[in-house]
Amino acid sequence: MEFYNKIGRLALGSRMRRLTELHMDQASKVYALYNVEMQSKWFPVYYTLCNGEEKTITQIAQEIGHSHPSVSIIVKEMTKKGIVKESPYKGDGRKNYVMLTEKGMSYDERLQEQFLDVNAAIEGALAETQHNLWKAIEEWEYILEQRSLDKRVIDAKKQRESKDILIVDYDPKYQPAFKQLNEEWITTYFKMEEADYKSLDHAKEYILDKGGYILFALDKGEPIGTCALIKKDEDTFELAKMAVSPLAKGKGIGSLLGNAVIERAKSVGAKKLYLESNMILKPAISLYQKLGFKKVIGNPSPYERCNIQMELNLVK
């Protein structure tokens, strides 16, 4: 137990596995008390068949929430012990029915007695605990079904890494990065156009001098992402030239930049943000939707690649 106390919640899966192994080991001794040749892992399969029904492995797997290969292995083990048998499935020769044998059916009376005693023992054990393990397991299963552990770890990773990211305003020394980051993603999917060269080669004249802004995401001082706000009129800015280095993908940089430019637009009194994109850029479109942008029919675009226009109202 010292290991688990030392490492804490990082070993949650291992701790649960240890508890499972402990429970399975003690359960095997319980079956022996009732002279039933059974393993704990077989019980769910046995229980689905104990009323005498024939079922396919697929049906059993769906009913007990196990994988098809897992049930298939258990059925093979129970078949070797003479507890279940398989017979051809009439509708499809590639499938088999599974049912209890006479030996398997003979366990019923003893198992009914065992069920009563085990249930009483479990209830007694639960009464000795401060927390109801059964309810805790139900709750844990539910939250993992809502959002899996791996996705939760991805979120935690992004949050941790984002703490090291600094959002700063344009500086002439970042001009090469502004062009490189944008040119990199544009040429990956499309071709550079005249409007691109105007804004990327002459950022000061085309964006900044007209009342716009350019923000950069820095990681240890290195620009890994950028986004511009181009002033369209007194009330409207265009969110444009958002680009993130491929080396920084998955760190949530786009979200950080998106939120930063929205806050900047609000701070200078903008009432609306507008953007142009292409629907093949699914991660980008998803990000814009999460930021609150909605599809609109806008004015003709200077970009050939534009096939979707979106807006975000900043005034509620």
PyMOL commands that set and color helices and strands:
alter all, ss='L'
color gray80, all
select helices_A, chain A and resi 2-33+40-49+57-64+68-80+102-106+108-127+133-146+149-162+172-189+194-201+203-208+246-248+253-267+282-291
alter helices_A, ss='H'
color red, helices_A
select strands_A, chain A and resi 55-56+84-88+96-100+165-169+213-219+222-231+236-244+272-277+294-296+308-313
alter strands_A, ss='S'
color yellow, strands_A
deselect
rebuild
show_as cartoon
